[in-house]
Amino acid sequence: MRTAMGVWRWRRNPLRRPTDLFEAWVAFAALVCVIVVAPAIGWVAGLRVDGTLQQAAQEQRQERHLVPAVVVRPAPESAAEVEVAADASAQRTAPRRTQIVASWTAPDGSSHEGTVPAAEEPPRAGDRFRIWTDAHGRLVGQPLDPSAAAFHAGMAGLAAAIGVAALGETVRRLVVRRLVHRRYIRLDRAWAAAGPDWGRAGAGS
């Protein structure tokens, strides 16, 4: 709103000062930054981030595989793990997922066995579930979903646009503040020059 009001200082007025016109140009530049530059930069940033994330998601889908696994037995907990679990349970009420020992066959045909979180509670020996591994059977996280990548890219673009708009408005406020400061200095000087003759009959005649 203040930016738009600053643009109105372009109106012709006998009392318009050079700094008023300069302030109008600053307000116009800030308005263009908010309406045009910020959305453009946000769009470009979103596209670049989306391209990077979509490429990463595609690579992960190619490198990671969902393979069947079988529950072998519950995983034994060490004394340290039991103590940590007790402390965590005292701080939060959400139950921890049970750790189990499972076996699976990797896409390259190799057999593996390791500790993973249970897919269901309570786990039973012989239950089947699926886990994500790489081509050699090492456990990996779930691949990045394309829709999630698009969402993160959109948020990055929005953040970039807001940042540019905020920067433009901040610069405008700093410039206007400086202009107002200079106006007060000139007003003080003019008042000091006219002050000694103020109220005297025939002063200046």
Helices and strands as residue ranges (DSSP letters): H 2-7, G 8-10, H 18-32, I 33-37, H 38-63, E 65-74, H 79-91, E 99-105, E 111-117, E 128-133, H 146-194, G 195-197
